[in-house]
Amino acid sequence: MVENIKVSRCLVMFLTMITIFSAQNGFAQSDEAAFASLKTVVIDAGHGGKDPGCHGGHAQEKTVCLTMALMLGEQIKKDYPHIKVIYTRDTDVFVELNERAKIANRNNADLFICIHANAASAAAYGTETYVLGLHRTESQQAVAARENATIHLEDDGGKKYEDFQMTPDAIIARQIQLSVFLDQSISFADKLQAEFKSIGRYDRGVKQAGFLVLYKTTMPSVLIETGFLTNPKEEKFLSDSTTQRQMANAMFTAFKKYKNELEGVEGQVETSDGTVKEEVVPEPKPTEGETVYTTFSEDKKDVVIFRVQVETATSPIPLTDKKFKGYTVYEYLHGGLYKYTYGTFENDVKSATDYQRKLREQGYPHAFVVAFLNGERINLQKAVNLAEK
């Protein structure tokens, strides 16, 4: 797990005020997809065209990353045809860093997956996955600096970024502004590293650094360093179509686990090595306002209510069941499934999000925020907009 960022209380208060100001002026981003569904995924193959990225004796980063990106996208399309897969590039072309993030933001992506290869000494090996944050070591800073150096190959030589200072304060402010997505980014990154480890890759961990492409995206986002092309064995691994497929499959398995967790689907999934731990029961995709039954008819009329969902089941669960740990439980029937929530937050998504984190720490790792209006579950973005009014 990523180390917690330690910030002074005054700095946190100052940055929180910045975030509140940003939200009031339309800059804060929030989307139900960050909590409960996946509809659009953007896959970003690093580098491309005149920018080869790093290289080994023969392999180039831009080529191996594109191959794995296309493999991953094809698998998502095959197993989840309802999910829209968008590539920042699907051929050997140069795409500016700023444009990569814009592609994801324009398409309201629910997940941004950036695929890269690493460079260091010939002895370095293994995979690591990054989320936006402050680097902890010089090596993490070096990785970000190398990937960010792509801007110097852009037509203006990177001038558009001259006034863009990624200071520690700026990164922390951005993390707070996008805190609604950070948990999801870390969760997905953890799953990626676990799957890479399951196919025999050395786990270098989930890390933080100031990547421009992650800074500018407004959804859960990760940057994967798939291995070191500067290591001859790693270069061979990342260049071979069979092992490239293994890496893509590992990414896809992590994606499935992340999707199921995000959507509250019970069940285990197939691991990268083909072992099926338990069957996944996909949750139906109900339309907005399809709630049939709730236990919270006492909610105030025309008031947006945020709750934290902790459980989904195909048949009713007694509200006194020990899995609810004595909490006051609210049940609703939605899409043919029984769903269970805690908490009642009137027009207050921030408190609901804080409560979600608390519940995750207390043994509900899949908890996510949902919203209701007059007894019907509604889109979270719509709920936030209504609550702000």
C-alpha positions as CSV (number, residue, x, y, z in Angstrom):
1,M,0.0,0.0,0.0
2,V,1.2,3.5,-0.8
3,E,2.7,5.3,2.2
4,N,0.4,8.0,3.7
5,I,1.5,11.5,2.8
6,K,2.2,13.5,6.0
7,V,1.1,17.1,5.7
8,S,0.9,19.7,8.5
9,R,-2.6,20.5,9.8
10,C,-2.4,24.1,8.6
11,L,-1.4,23.0,5.1
12,V,-4.2,20.5,4.9
13,M,-6.7,23.2,6.0
14,F,-5.4,25.6,3.4
15,L,-5.5,23.1,0.6
16,T,-9.0,21.9,1.6
17,M,-10.2,25.5,1.3
18,I,-8.7,25.6,-2.2
19,T,-10.5,22.4,-3.0
20,I,-13.8,23.8,-1.7
21,F,-13.3,26.9,-3.8
22,S,-12.6,24.8,-6.8
23,A,-15.7,22.7,-6.3
24,Q,-17.8,25.8,-6.1
25,N,-16.4,27.1,-9.3
26,G,-16.9,23.9,-11.3
27,F,-13.4,22.5,-11.1
28,A,-14.0,19.5,-8.8
29,Q,-14.8,16.2,-10.5
30,S,-17.2,13.6,-9.3
31,D,-18.9,10.7,-11.1
32,E,-20.9,7.7,-10.1
33,A,-18.5,5.6,-12.1
34,A,-15.8,6.3,-9.6
35,F,-18.0,4.6,-7.0
36,A,-20.3,2.2,-8.7
37,S,-19.8,1.4,-12.4
38,L,-17.4,1.2,-15.3
39,K,-18.6,2.3,-18.7
40,T,-15.6,3.8,-20.4
41,V,-11.9,2.8,-20.1
42,V,-9.0,4.7,-21.7
43,I,-5.8,2.8,-22.4
44,D,-2.7,4.8,-23.0
45,A,0.3,3.2,-24.6
46,G,3.3,5.3,-23.6
47,H,5.3,7.3,-26.1
48,G,5.0,6.6,-29.8
49,G,6.0,8.0,-33.2
50,K,9.1,10.2,-32.9
51,D,9.2,9.4,-29.2
52,P,10.5,5.8,-28.8
53,G,10.7,5.9,-25.0
54,C,13.4,3.8,-23.4
55,H,15.0,0.9,-25.1
56,G,17.1,-2.2,-24.6
57,G,19.4,-3.9,-27.1
58,H,16.6,-4.0,-29.7
59,A,13.2,-3.4,-28.2
60,Q,11.6,0.0,-27.8
61,E,9.2,1.1,-25.1
62,K,6.7,2.5,-27.6
63,T,6.4,-0.8,-29.4
64,V,6.1,-3.2,-26.5
65,C,3.6,-0.9,-24.6
66,L,1.4,-0.6,-27.7
67,T,1.2,-4.4,-28.1
68,M,0.2,-4.9,-24.5
69,A,-2.3,-2.0,-24.6
70,L,-4.0,-3.5,-27.6
71,M,-4.1,-6.9,-26.1
72,L,-5.7,-5.6,-22.9
73,G,-8.3,-3.5,-24.8
74,E,-9.2,-6.5,-27.0
75,Q,-9.8,-8.7,-23.9
76,I,-12.0,-6.0,-22.2
77,K,-14.1,-5.6,-25.4
78,K,-14.5,-9.4,-25.7
79,D,-15.6,-10.0,-22.1
80,Y,-17.4,-6.7,-21.5
81,P,-18.9,-5.6,-24.9
82,H,-20.9,-2.9,-23.1
83,I,-17.7,-1.2,-21.9
84,K,-16.3,1.4,-24.3
85,V,-12.6,1.0,-24.8
86,I,-10.7,4.0,-26.1
87,Y,-7.0,4.1,-27.0
88,T,-5.0,7.3,-26.8
89,R,-3.1,5.7,-29.8
90,D,-3.5,2.3,-31.6
91,T,-0.7,2.9,-34.1
92,D,2.9,4.2,-33.9
93,V,2.1,7.9,-33.7
94,F,3.1,10.6,-31.3
95,V,0.5,11.9,-28.9
96,E,1.2,14.9,-26.6
97,L,1.0,14.2,-22.9
98,N,-1.6,16.9,-22.5
99,E,-3.7,15.4,-25.3
100,R,-3.6,11.9,-23.7
101,A,-5.2,13.3,-20.5
102,K,-7.7,15.3,-22.6
103,I,-8.8,12.2,-24.4
104,A,-9.7,10.6,-21.1
105,N,-11.4,13.7,-19.8
106,R,-13.4,14.4,-22.9
107,N,-14.8,10.9,-23.0
108,N,-15.7,11.0,-19.3
109,A,-13.6,7.9,-18.7
110,D,-14.1,5.9,-15.6
111,L,-10.6,4.5,-15.6
112,F,-7.3,5.5,-17.2
113,I,-4.6,2.9,-17.6
114,C,-1.2,4.1,-18.8
115,I,1.3,1.4,-19.9
116,H,5.0,2.0,-19.9
117,A,8.3,0.2,-19.6
118,N,11.2,1.2,-17.4
119,A,14.9,2.0,-17.6
120,A,17.7,1.8,-15.0
121,S,20.7,-0.4,-14.6
122,A,21.1,-3.7,-16.3
123,A,20.4,-5.4,-12.9
124,A,17.0,-3.7,-12.3
125,Y,13.9,-5.8,-12.7
126,G,10.3,-6.2,-11.8
127,T,7.0,-4.3,-12.2
128,E,5.7,-1.3,-10.3
129,T,2.5,0.7,-10.6
130,Y,2.2,4.4,-9.9
131,V,-0.6,6.7,-8.7
132,L,-0.3,10.5,-8.5
133,G,1.6,11.7,-5.4
134,L,4.8,12.8,-4.0
135,H,7.9,10.7,-4.8
136,R,9.6,9.0,-1.8
137,T,12.9,8.2,-3.4
138,E,15.2,9.6,-6.0
139,S,14.5,6.6,-8.2
140,Q,10.7,7.3,-8.2
141,Q,11.5,10.9,-9.1
142,A,13.7,9.8,-11.9
143,V,11.0,7.6,-13.4
144,A,8.5,10.5,-13.4
145,A,11.1,12.8,-14.8
146,R,11.9,10.4,-17.6
147,E,8.3,9.9,-18.6
148,N,7.5,13.6,-18.3
149,A,10.5,14.4,-20.6
150,T,8.2,13.5,-23.5
151,I,7.0,17.1,-23.5
152,H,10.3,18.3,-25.0
153,L,9.5,16.4,-28.2
154,E,6.2,18.2,-28.6
155,D,5.9,20.8,-31.4
156,D,6.3,23.8,-29.0
157,G,9.1,22.1,-27.1
158,G,7.1,21.9,-24.0
159,K,6.4,25.7,-23.7
160,K,2.7,25.1,-22.9
161,Y,3.9,23.6,-19.6
162,E,6.2,26.4,-18.6
163,D,3.8,27.9,-16.1
164,F,2.8,24.5,-14.8
165,Q,4.7,23.9,-11.6
166,M,4.3,20.5,-10.0
167,T,5.4,21.5,-6.6
168,P,4.7,19.3,-3.5
169,D,2.0,21.7,-2.4
170,A,0.4,21.6,-5.9
171,I,0.4,17.8,-6.0
172,I,-1.1,17.6,-2.5
173,A,-3.8,20.1,-3.5
174,R,-4.6,18.0,-6.6
175,Q,-4.7,14.8,-4.5
176,I,-7.2,16.4,-2.2
177,Q,-9.2,17.8,-5.1
178,L,-9.3,14.3,-6.6
179,S,-9.5,12.4,-3.3
180,V,-12.7,10.8,-4.5
181,F,-10.7,8.9,-7.1
182,L,-7.5,8.2,-5.2
183,D,-8.8,5.2,-3.2
184,Q,-9.9,3.6,-6.5
185,S,-6.5,4.3,-8.1
186,I,-4.7,2.7,-5.3
187,S,-7.1,-0.2,-5.2
188,F,-6.6,-0.9,-8.9
189,A,-2.8,-0.5,-8.6
190,D,-2.7,-3.0,-5.7
191,K,-4.6,-5.5,-7.8
192,L,-2.3,-5.0,-10.8
193,Q,0.8,-5.7,-8.7
194,A,-0.8,-8.8,-7.1
195,E,-1.6,-10.2,-10.5
196,F,1.9,-9.5,-11.9
197,K,3.3,-11.3,-8.9
198,S,1.0,-14.3,-9.5
199,I,2.6,-14.8,-12.9
200,G,6.1,-14.7,-11.5
201,R,7.0,-11.0,-11.9
202,Y,9.0,-9.4,-9.1
203,D,6.7,-7.0,-7.2
204,R,8.3,-3.6,-6.8
205,G,5.1,-2.2,-5.2
206,V,2.6,0.6,-5.6
207,K,4.3,3.9,-5.6
208,Q,3.6,7.7,-6.0
209,A,5.2,10.2,-8.2
210,G,4.4,13.4,-10.1
211,F,3.5,12.2,-13.6
212,L,2.0,14.9,-15.7
213,V,-0.4,12.5,-17.5
214,L,-1.9,11.4,-14.1
215,Y,-2.0,15.0,-12.7
216,K,-4.2,16.1,-15.6
217,T,-6.7,13.2,-15.6
218,T,-9.9,13.5,-13.6
219,M,-10.8,9.8,-12.9
220,P,-9.1,6.8,-11.2
221,S,-5.7,6.6,-13.0
222,V,-2.6,4.5,-12.8
223,L,0.7,4.3,-14.7
224,I,2.2,0.8,-15.0
225,E,5.9,0.2,-15.4
226,T,5.8,-3.3,-16.9
227,G,9.5,-4.0,-16.6
228,F,13.0,-2.8,-17.4
229,L,14.1,-2.9,-21.1
230,T,17.6,-2.1,-19.9
231,N,17.8,-5.6,-18.3
232,P,18.4,-8.2,-21.1
233,K,16.1,-10.8,-19.5
234,E,13.4,-8.3,-18.9
235,E,13.7,-7.1,-22.5
236,K,13.3,-10.6,-23.8
237,F,10.2,-11.1,-21.6
238,L,8.6,-7.8,-22.7
239,S,9.3,-8.5,-26.4
240,D,7.9,-12.0,-26.6
241,S,4.3,-12.2,-27.8
242,T,3.6,-15.1,-25.3
243,T,4.8,-13.2,-22.3
244,Q,3.2,-10.0,-23.5
245,R,-0.1,-11.8,-23.5
246,Q,0.6,-13.0,-19.9
247,M,1.1,-9.4,-18.9
248,A,-2.0,-8.3,-20.7
249,N,-4.0,-11.1,-19.1
250,A,-2.7,-10.1,-15.6
251,M,-3.8,-6.5,-16.3
252,F,-7.2,-7.8,-17.4
253,T,-7.7,-10.0,-14.3
254,A,-6.9,-7.0,-12.1
255,F,-9.4,-5.0,-14.1
256,K,-12.1,-7.7,-13.6
257,K,-11.4,-7.7,-9.8
258,Y,-11.4,-3.9,-9.6
259,K,-14.7,-3.8,-11.6
260,N,-16.4,-6.4,-9.5
261,E,-15.3,-4.6,-6.3
262,L,-16.4,-1.2,-7.6
263,E,-19.8,-2.5,-8.6
264,G,-20.4,-4.5,-5.4
265,V,-20.6,-7.8,-7.2
266,E,-20.1,-10.7,-4.9
267,G,-17.9,-13.7,-5.9
268,Q,-14.4,-14.5,-6.8
269,V,-12.8,-14.3,-10.2
270,E,-10.4,-16.2,-12.4
271,T,-6.8,-15.5,-11.6
272,S,-4.1,-14.8,-14.2
273,D,-2.8,-18.3,-14.0
274,G,-6.3,-19.7,-14.9
275,T,-7.3,-20.8,-11.4
276,V,-11.0,-20.1,-10.7
277,K,-11.6,-19.3,-7.1
278,E,-15.4,-18.9,-7.4
279,E,-18.0,-17.9,-10.0
280,V,-18.7,-14.2,-10.6
281,V,-22.4,-13.3,-10.7
282,P,-22.7,-10.2,-12.9
283,E,-25.0,-7.5,-11.5
284,P,-27.8,-6.3,-13.9
285,K,-27.5,-2.8,-15.2
286,P,-30.8,-1.2,-14.0
287,T,-31.9,2.2,-15.3
288,E,-32.1,5.2,-13.1
289,G,-35.1,5.3,-10.9
290,E,-35.7,1.5,-11.0
291,T,-35.6,1.0,-7.3
292,V,-38.5,-1.2,-6.3
293,Y,-38.3,-1.3,-2.5
294,T,-36.5,0.4,0.3
295,T,-36.5,0.5,4.1
296,F,-35.9,4.2,4.2
297,S,-39.3,5.7,3.2
298,E,-38.8,8.2,6.1
299,D,-36.3,10.2,4.0
300,K,-37.2,13.8,3.5
301,K,-39.0,14.6,0.2
302,D,-36.9,16.2,-2.5
303,V,-33.7,16.0,-0.4
304,V,-30.7,14.2,-1.8
305,I,-29.6,11.4,0.5
306,F,-26.1,9.9,0.3
307,R,-25.4,6.5,1.9
308,V,-22.6,4.0,1.8
309,Q,-23.3,0.6,0.2
310,V,-21.5,-2.3,1.9
311,E,-23.3,-5.4,0.7
312,T,-25.1,-6.9,-2.4
313,A,-27.0,-10.2,-2.4
314,T,-29.4,-12.2,-4.6
315,S,-31.7,-12.9,-1.7
316,P,-32.6,-10.9,1.4
317,I,-30.2,-10.7,4.4
318,P,-31.6,-10.2,7.9
319,L,-30.8,-6.7,9.0
320,T,-29.6,-8.2,12.3
321,D,-27.1,-10.4,10.5
322,K,-23.7,-10.4,12.2
323,K,-22.0,-9.2,9.0
324,F,-23.6,-5.8,9.6
325,K,-21.7,-5.5,13.0
326,G,-24.6,-3.8,14.8
327,Y,-24.8,-0.8,12.4
328,T,-28.2,0.6,11.4
329,V,-28.8,-1.0,8.0
330,Y,-30.8,0.4,5.1
331,E,-32.0,-2.1,2.5
332,Y,-33.2,-1.5,-1.0
333,L,-34.1,-3.7,-4.0
334,H,-32.4,-2.5,-7.2
335,G,-31.9,-4.3,-10.5
336,G,-33.2,-7.5,-9.0
337,L,-30.6,-7.5,-6.2
338,Y,-30.8,-6.7,-2.5
339,K,-28.4,-4.0,-1.5
340,Y,-27.4,-2.8,2.0
341,T,-26.3,0.6,3.0
342,Y,-25.2,2.5,6.1
343,G,-25.5,6.2,7.0
344,T,-27.8,9.0,6.1
345,F,-26.2,12.2,4.8
346,E,-28.5,14.9,3.5
347,N,-27.0,16.9,0.6
348,D,-23.5,16.0,2.0
349,V,-21.3,13.9,-0.3
350,K,-18.1,14.8,1.5
351,S,-19.3,13.3,4.8
352,A,-20.5,10.2,3.0
353,T,-17.1,9.8,1.4
354,D,-15.4,10.2,4.7
355,Y,-17.7,7.6,6.2
356,Q,-16.9,5.3,3.3
357,R,-13.2,5.5,4.2
358,K,-14.0,4.8,7.8
359,L,-16.1,1.7,6.9
360,R,-13.3,0.4,4.6
361,E,-10.9,0.6,7.6
362,Q,-13.4,-1.3,9.7
363,G,-13.6,-4.3,7.4
364,Y,-15.8,-3.2,4.5
365,P,-13.2,-2.9,1.7
366,H,-15.8,-2.8,-1.1
367,A,-17.8,0.1,0.4
368,F,-18.9,2.9,-2.0
369,V,-21.2,5.9,-2.0
370,V,-24.7,5.8,-3.5
371,A,-27.3,8.5,-3.7
372,F,-31.1,8.6,-3.5
373,L,-33.9,11.1,-4.2
374,N,-37.4,10.4,-3.0
375,G,-36.6,6.7,-2.4
376,E,-35.0,6.1,-5.8
377,R,-31.3,5.6,-6.5
378,I,-29.9,8.3,-8.8
379,N,-26.7,9.0,-10.7
380,L,-24.1,10.3,-8.3
381,Q,-23.0,13.2,-10.4
382,K,-26.6,14.3,-10.7
383,A,-26.9,13.9,-6.9
384,V,-23.9,16.1,-6.3
385,N,-25.2,18.7,-8.6
386,L,-28.6,18.7,-6.9
387,A,-27.0,18.8,-3.5
388,E,-24.9,21.8,-4.3
389,K,-28.1,23.7,-5.4
